Amino acid sequence: MTCFARHYRGFYRTRVKGWSLYVSESFAGANSGCKATASDIVDGMRGPFKRVPASQFAKVFECTIRFGSVCHDLFMKEYLYRSVWDFVKHLIRPSRARRAFDASIMLAENGLSSPEIIALGRAKYGSLSSAGFVLTRKVQDARTIYACLADNWRASSVKSLRQRRTLIRALGGQIGRMHSVQISHGDLRTGNILAEETNGNWNFCFLDNERTRKHRALPMRLRIKNLVQISLIEEVTRTDRLRFFLAYMDEDRSIRKDSRTILQKVVAGIEMRMRK
């Protein structure tokens, strides 16, 4: 069985106005979501789409769909073409939506999290790939790493400092685990990682995965790039960055002999970007 077929296991295919839709077989019967009230939208119907901030090359909307007594909070991300050349390239290669879908499956197979995919939409011209969108379930009670750390920057209590340090160590360990299974993230900014604390433990969820890849051997340049991206927070202290790096190295011991060189390159990369 091809990788393509394996990834679509658990999704059924339908067509709507020229779009091929791959919809999660478990979605309509899922119980996870918010309990509906009498004033909510009718069964099987969606609430109004609300556009949320995104890059200039994507449109992101938030909406709610009701099935039975459960309302499902969802996000739809439509991928836009960056240029005419980008459009041409996507006629012969998988769409960004398809790549995001594949990356989410790959992350799950490697013990890492991304928002649950409800549906993948693909428009095609004959046998050629074209536009697409991904519908995902909203991750409840989670915030971006940036937002979590921002709260702790403003707070100065012992509890807040302890929570920040725990978060930074946990984040370092998570990125170390991702790199230890030879996965690089396409844009590892603090706004692209959701975090949720449960009983003192932090869980993480990766967003914007269309450029996330699994490699035979993770290239050092991509390792450095990810570490620079995740460290670009001016308010985080050097000691916090060291906490992150030590937790990172504990999870990816294969590169311990290169730890000093890696740290030097990461620090140099951070300083160079901050000067821009």
MARGU-374865 format. One record per residue (C-alpha): residue number from 1; residue in three letters; x, y, z. Coordinates in steps of 0.5 Angstrom, whole numbers. Example, Ala and Ser with C-alpha at 12.3 -4.5 7.8 and 13.67 -1.06 7.14 Angstrom:
seq = 1&type = ALA&u = 25&v = -9&w = 16
seq = 2&type = SER&u = 27&v = -2&w = 14
END
This chain:
seq = 1&type = MET&u = 0&v = 0&w = 0
seq = 2&type = THR&u = 3&v = 7&w = -2
seq = 3&type = CYS&u = 4&v = 12&w = 3
seq = 4&type = PHE&u = -2&v = 16&w = 0
seq = 5&type = ALA&u = -7&v = 11&w = 1
seq = 6&type = ARG&u = -4&v = 9&w = 8
seq = 7&type = HIS&u = -5&v = 17&w = 10
seq = 8&type = TYR&u = -12&v = 17&w = 8
seq = 9&type = ARG&u = -14&v = 11&w = 12
seq = 10&type = GLY&u = -20&v = 13&w = 17
seq = 11&type = PHE&u = -22&v = 18&w = 12
seq = 12&type = TYR&u = -28&v = 17&w = 7
seq = 13&type = ARG&u = -28&v = 21&w = 0
seq = 14&type = THR&u = -34&v = 25&w = -3
seq = 15&type = ARG&u = -34&v = 31&w = -8
seq = 16&type = VAL&u = -38&v = 37&w = -8
seq = 17&type = LYS&u = -37&v = 43&w = -13
seq = 18&type = GLY&u = -31&v = 40&w = -16
seq = 19&type = TRP&u = -27&v = 39&w = -10
seq = 20&type = SER&u = -25&v = 32&w = -7
seq = 21&type = LEU&u = -26&v = 32&w = 0
seq = 22&type = TYR&u = -23&v = 27&w = 5
seq = 23&type = VAL&u = -27&v = 27&w = 11
seq = 24&type = SER&u = -26&v = 24&w = 18
seq = 25&type = GLU&u = -30&v = 18&w = 19
seq = 26&type = SER&u = -31&v = 19&w = 26
seq = 27&type = PHE&u = -32&v = 26&w = 26
seq = 28&type = ALA&u = -40&v = 26&w = 26
seq = 29&type = GLY&u = -41&v = 21&w = 31
seq = 30&type = ALA&u = -35&v = 24&w = 36
seq = 31&type = ASN&u = -37&v = 26&w = 43
seq = 32&type = SER&u = -32&v = 31&w = 44
seq = 33&type = GLY&u = -34&v = 38&w = 43
seq = 34&type = CYS&u = -38&v = 43&w = 47
seq = 35&type = LYS&u = -46&v = 41&w = 49
seq = 36&type = ALA&u = -51&v = 45&w = 45
seq = 37&type = THR&u = -56&v = 49&w = 47
seq = 38&type = ALA&u = -63&v = 50&w = 44
seq = 39&type = SER&u = -61&v = 57&w = 41
seq = 40&type = ASP&u = -55&v = 54&w = 38
seq = 41&type = ILE&u = -55&v = 53&w = 30
seq = 42&type = VAL&u = -59&v = 47&w = 28
seq = 43&type = ASP&u = -56&v = 40&w = 27
seq = 44&type = GLY&u = -51&v = 39&w = 21
seq = 45&type = MET&u = -51&v = 46&w = 20
seq = 46&type = ARG&u = -45&v = 51&w = 21
seq = 47&type = GLY&u = -44&v = 57&w = 25
seq = 48&type = PRO&u = -42&v = 64&w = 21
seq = 49&type = PHE&u = -35&v = 64&w = 19
seq = 50&type = LYS&u = -30&v = 68&w = 23
seq = 51&type = ARG&u = -24&v = 70&w = 20
seq = 52&type = VAL&u = -18&v = 70&w = 24
seq = 53&type = PRO&u = -11&v = 73&w = 23
seq = 54&type = ALA&u = -6&v = 69&w = 18
seq = 55&type = SER&u = 0&v = 70&w = 14
seq = 56&type = GLN&u = -2&v = 74&w = 7
seq = 57&type = PHE&u = -1&v = 67&w = 3
seq = 58&type = ALA&u = -7&v = 64&w = 7
seq = 59&type = LYS&u = -14&v = 65&w = 10
seq = 60&type = VAL&u = -16&v = 62&w = 16
seq = 61&type = PHE&u = -23&v = 62&w = 19
seq = 62&type = GLU&u = -26&v = 60&w = 25
seq = 63&type = CYS&u = -33&v = 56&w = 25
seq = 64&type = THR&u = -38&v = 52&w = 29
seq = 65&type = ILE&u = -41&v = 45&w = 27
seq = 66&type = ARG&u = -47&v = 42&w = 30
seq = 67&type = PHE&u = -48&v = 34&w = 30
seq = 68&type = GLY&u = -54&v = 32&w = 35
seq = 69&type = SER&u = -53&v = 35&w = 42
seq = 70&type = VAL&u = -45&v = 37&w = 41
seq = 71&type = CYS&u = -42&v = 43&w = 37
seq = 72&type = HIS&u = -35&v = 42&w = 34
seq = 73&type = ASP&u = -31&v = 48&w = 34
seq = 74&type = LEU&u = -27&v = 48&w = 28
seq = 75&type = PHE&u = -21&v = 52&w = 24
seq = 76&type = MET&u = -21&v = 52&w = 16
seq = 77&type = LYS&u = -14&v = 54&w = 13
seq = 78&type = GLU&u = -15&v = 56&w = 6
seq = 79&type = TYR&u = -8&v = 56&w = 2
seq = 80&type = LEU&u = -6&v = 61&w = -3
seq = 81&type = TYR&u = -1&v = 62&w = -8
seq = 82&type = ARG&u = 5&v = 66&w = -7
seq = 83&type = SER&u = 6&v = 67&w = -14
seq = 84&type = VAL&u = 5&v = 65&w = -21
seq = 85&type = TRP&u = 11&v = 60&w = -21
seq = 86&type = ASP&u = 8&v = 58&w = -14
seq = 87&type = PHE&u = 1&v = 56&w = -18
seq = 88&type = VAL&u = 5&v = 52&w = -23
seq = 89&type = LYS&u = 9&v = 48&w = -18
seq = 90&type = HIS&u = 3&v = 46&w = -15
seq = 91&type = LEU&u = 0&v = 43&w = -21
seq = 92&type = ILE&u = 5&v = 38&w = -21
seq = 93&type = ARG&u = 7&v = 37&w = -14
seq = 94&type = PRO&u = 2&v = 36&w = -7
seq = 95&type = SER&u = -2&v = 42&w = -5
seq = 96&type = ARG&u = 0&v = 45&w = 1
seq = 97&type = ALA&u = -6&v = 43&w = 4
seq = 98&type = ARG&u = -4&v = 36&w = 2
seq = 99&type = ARG&u = 3&v = 37&w = 5
seq = 100&type = ALA&u = 0&v = 39&w = 12
seq = 101&type = PHE&u = -5&v = 33&w = 12
seq = 102&type = ASP&u = 1&v = 28&w = 11
seq = 103&type = ALA&u = 5&v = 32&w = 16
seq = 104&type = SER&u = 0&v = 32&w = 21
seq = 105&type = ILE&u = -1&v = 24&w = 20
seq = 106&type = MET&u = 7&v = 23&w = 21
seq = 107&type = LEU&u = 7&v = 27&w = 27
seq = 108&type = ALA&u = 2&v = 23&w = 30
seq = 109&type = GLU&u = 6&v = 17&w = 28
seq = 110&type = ASN&u = 12&v = 19&w = 32
seq = 111&type = GLY&u = 9&v = 21&w = 38
seq = 112&type = LEU&u = 8&v = 28&w = 37
seq = 113&type = SER&u = 1&v = 33&w = 37
seq = 114&type = SER&u = -2&v = 37&w = 32
seq = 115&type = PRO&u = -9&v = 39&w = 31
seq = 116&type = GLU&u = -14&v = 34&w = 29
seq = 117&type = ILE&u = -16&v = 34&w = 22
seq = 118&type = ILE&u = -23&v = 33&w = 21
seq = 119&type = ALA&u = -23&v = 34&w = 13
seq = 120&type = LEU&u = -18&v = 35&w = 7
seq = 121&type = GLY&u = -21&v = 39&w = 1
seq = 122&type = ARG&u = -17&v = 39&w = -6
seq = 123&type = ALA&u = -19&v = 42&w = -12
seq = 124&type = LYS&u = -16&v = 39&w = -18
seq = 125&type = TYR&u = -15&v = 40&w = -26
seq = 126&type = GLY&u = -15&v = 33&w = -29
seq = 127&type = SER&u = -9&v = 29&w = -25
seq = 128&type = LEU&u = -6&v = 35&w = -23
seq = 129&type = SER&u = -6&v = 38&w = -16
seq = 130&type = SER&u = -8&v = 45&w = -15
seq = 131&type = ALA&u = -11&v = 49&w = -9
seq = 132&type = GLY&u = -13&v = 46&w = -2
seq = 133&type = PHE&u = -16&v = 47&w = 5
seq = 134&type = VAL&u = -15&v = 43&w = 11
seq = 135&type = LEU&u = -21&v = 43&w = 17
seq = 136&type = THR&u = -18&v = 42&w = 24
seq = 137&type = ARG&u = -21&v = 42&w = 31
seq = 138&type = LYS&u = -20&v = 47&w = 35
seq = 139&type = VAL&u = -15&v = 45&w = 41
seq = 140&type = GLN&u = -19&v = 47&w = 47
seq = 141&type = ASP&u = -16&v = 51&w = 53
seq = 142&type = ALA&u = -9&v = 51&w = 50
seq = 143&type = ARG&u = -5&v = 58&w = 48
seq = 144&type = THR&u = 1&v = 59&w = 44
seq = 145&type = ILE&u = 8&v = 59&w = 47
seq = 146&type = TYR&u = 9&v = 66&w = 46
seq = 147&type = ALA&u = 2&v = 68&w = 50
seq = 148&type = CYS&u = 4&v = 63&w = 56
seq = 149&type = LEU&u = 11&v = 66&w = 57
seq = 150&type = ALA&u = 8&v = 73&w = 56
seq = 151&type = ASP&u = 4&v = 72&w = 62
seq = 152&type = ASN&u = 10&v = 70&w = 66
seq = 153&type = TRP&u = 14&v = 76&w = 63
seq = 154&type = ARG&u = 9&v = 81&w = 67
seq = 155&type = ALA&u = 9&v = 77&w = 73
seq = 156&type = SER&u = 14&v = 76&w = 78
seq = 157&type = SER&u = 12&v = 72&w = 84
seq = 158&type = VAL&u = 15&v = 65&w = 85
seq = 159&type = LYS&u = 10&v = 61&w = 83
seq = 160&type = SER&u = 10&v = 65&w = 76
seq = 161&type = LEU&u = 18&v = 64&w = 75
seq = 162&type = ARG&u = 17&v = 57&w = 77
seq = 163&type = GLN&u = 12&v = 56&w = 72
seq = 164&type = ARG&u = 16&v = 59&w = 67
seq = 165&type = ARG&u = 22&v = 55&w = 68
seq = 166&type = THR&u = 18&v = 49&w = 68
seq = 167&type = LEU&u = 15&v = 51&w = 61
seq = 168&type = ILE&u = 22&v = 52&w = 58
seq = 169&type = ARG&u = 25&v = 46&w = 60
seq = 170&type = ALA&u = 19&v = 42&w = 58
seq = 171&type = LEU&u = 19&v = 45&w = 51
seq = 172&type = GLY&u = 26&v = 44&w = 50
seq = 173&type = GLY&u = 25&v = 37&w = 52
seq = 174&type = GLN&u = 19&v = 37&w = 46
seq = 175&type = ILE&u = 24&v = 40&w = 41
seq = 176&type = GLY&u = 29&v = 35&w = 43
seq = 177&type = ARG&u = 24&v = 29&w = 42
seq = 178&type = MET&u = 22&v = 32&w = 35
seq = 179&type = HIS&u = 29&v = 32&w = 33
seq = 180&type = SER&u = 31&v = 26&w = 36
seq = 181&type = VAL&u = 26&v = 22&w = 31
seq = 182&type = GLN&u = 29&v = 26&w = 25
seq = 183&type = ILE&u = 24&v = 31&w = 24
seq = 184&type = SER&u = 24&v = 39&w = 23
seq = 185&type = HIS&u = 19&v = 44&w = 23
seq = 186&type = GLY&u = 18&v = 49&w = 17
seq = 187&type = ASP&u = 17&v = 55&w = 22
seq = 188&type = LEU&u = 18&v = 53&w = 29
seq = 189&type = ARG&u = 16&v = 60&w = 32
seq = 190&type = THR&u = 13&v = 61&w = 39
seq = 191&type = GLY&u = 6&v = 63&w = 36
seq = 192&type = ASN&u = 6&v = 56&w = 32
seq = 193&type = ILE&u = 6&v = 52&w = 38
seq = 194&type = LEU&u = 0&v = 51&w = 43
seq = 195&type = ALA&u = 1&v = 49&w = 50
seq = 196&type = GLU&u = -3&v = 46&w = 55
seq = 197&type = GLU&u = -2&v = 45&w = 63
seq = 198&type = THR&u = -5&v = 39&w = 66
seq = 199&type = ASN&u = -3&v = 38&w = 73
seq = 200&type = GLY&u = 4&v = 41&w = 73
seq = 201&type = ASN&u = 5&v = 37&w = 66
seq = 202&type = TRP&u = 6&v = 41&w = 59
seq = 203&type = ASN&u = 3&v = 38&w = 53
seq = 204&type = PHE&u = 5&v = 41&w = 46
seq = 205&type = CYS&u = 1&v = 42&w = 39
seq = 206&type = PHE&u = 5&v = 44&w = 33
seq = 207&type = LEU&u = 1&v = 48&w = 28
seq = 208&type = ASP&u = 3&v = 50&w = 21
seq = 209&type = ASN&u = 6&v = 44&w = 19
seq = 210&type = GLU&u = 6&v = 44&w = 11
seq = 211&type = ARG&u = 14&v = 45&w = 11
seq = 212&type = THR&u = 15&v = 40&w = 17
seq = 213&type = ARG&u = 19&v = 34&w = 15
seq = 214&type = LYS&u = 22&v = 27&w = 17
seq = 215&type = HIS&u = 29&v = 26&w = 15
seq = 216&type = ARG&u = 33&v = 20&w = 14
seq = 217&type = ALA&u = 38&v = 24&w = 18
seq = 218&type = LEU&u = 36&v = 31&w = 20
seq = 219&type = PRO&u = 41&v = 36&w = 17
seq = 220&type = MET&u = 45&v = 40&w = 22
seq = 221&type = ARG&u = 43&v = 47&w = 18
seq = 222&type = LEU&u = 35&v = 45&w = 20
seq = 223&type = ARG&u = 37&v = 43&w = 27
seq = 224&type = ILE&u = 40&v = 50&w = 28
seq = 225&type = LYS&u = 35&v = 54&w = 24
seq = 226&type = ASN&u = 29&v = 51&w = 29
seq = 227&type = LEU&u = 33&v = 52&w = 35
seq = 228&type = VAL&u = 34&v = 59&w = 33
seq = 229&type = GLN&u = 27&v = 60&w = 31
seq = 230&type = ILE&u = 24&v = 58&w = 38
seq = 231&type = SER&u = 29&v = 62&w = 42
seq = 232&type = LEU&u = 28&v = 69&w = 38
seq = 233&type = ILE&u = 24&v = 72&w = 45
seq = 234&type = GLU&u = 28&v = 78&w = 47
seq = 235&type = GLU&u = 25&v = 77&w = 54
seq = 236&type = VAL&u = 27&v = 70&w = 55
seq = 237&type = THR&u = 34&v = 71&w = 59
seq = 238&type = ARG&u = 40&v = 67&w = 58
seq = 239&type = THR&u = 39&v = 63&w = 64
seq = 240&type = ASP&u = 32&v = 61&w = 61
seq = 241&type = ARG&u = 36&v = 59&w = 54
seq = 242&type = LEU&u = 41&v = 55&w = 57
seq = 243&type = ARG&u = 35&v = 51&w = 61
seq = 244&type = PHE&u = 32&v = 50&w = 54
seq = 245&type = PHE&u = 38&v = 47&w = 51
seq = 246&type = LEU&u = 40&v = 43&w = 57
seq = 247&type = ALA&u = 33&v = 39&w = 57
seq = 248&type = TYR&u = 34&v = 39&w = 49
seq = 249&type = MET&u = 40&v = 35&w = 50
seq = 250&type = ASP&u = 37&v = 30&w = 55
seq = 251&type = GLU&u = 32&v = 28&w = 49
seq = 252&type = ASP&u = 37&v = 28&w = 43
seq = 253&type = ARG&u = 44&v = 25&w = 46
seq = 254&type = SER&u = 46&v = 23&w = 39
seq = 255&type = ILE&u = 49&v = 30&w = 38
seq = 256&type = ARG&u = 52&v = 31&w = 45
seq = 257&type = LYS&u = 59&v = 31&w = 43
seq = 258&type = ASP&u = 57&v = 37&w = 38
seq = 259&type = SER&u = 53&v = 41&w = 44
seq = 260&type = ARG&u = 58&v = 46&w = 44
seq = 261&type = THR&u = 59&v = 48&w = 37
seq = 262&type = ILE&u = 51&v = 47&w = 36
seq = 263&type = LEU&u = 50&v = 52&w = 42
seq = 264&type = GLN&u = 55&v = 57&w = 39
seq = 265&type = LYS&u = 52&v = 57&w = 32
seq = 266&type = VAL&u = 45&v = 58&w = 36
seq = 267&type = VAL&u = 47&v = 64&w = 40
seq = 268&type = ALA&u = 50&v = 67&w = 34
seq = 269&type = GLY&u = 44&v = 66&w = 29
seq = 270&type = ILE&u = 40&v = 69&w = 35
seq = 271&type = GLU&u = 44&v = 75&w = 35
seq = 272&type = MET&u = 44&v = 76&w = 28
seq = 273&type = ARG&u = 37&v = 76&w = 27
seq = 274&type = MET&u = 36&v = 81&w = 33
seq = 275&type = ARG&u = 40&v = 86&w = 30
seq = 276&type = LYS&u = 36&v = 86&w = 23
END
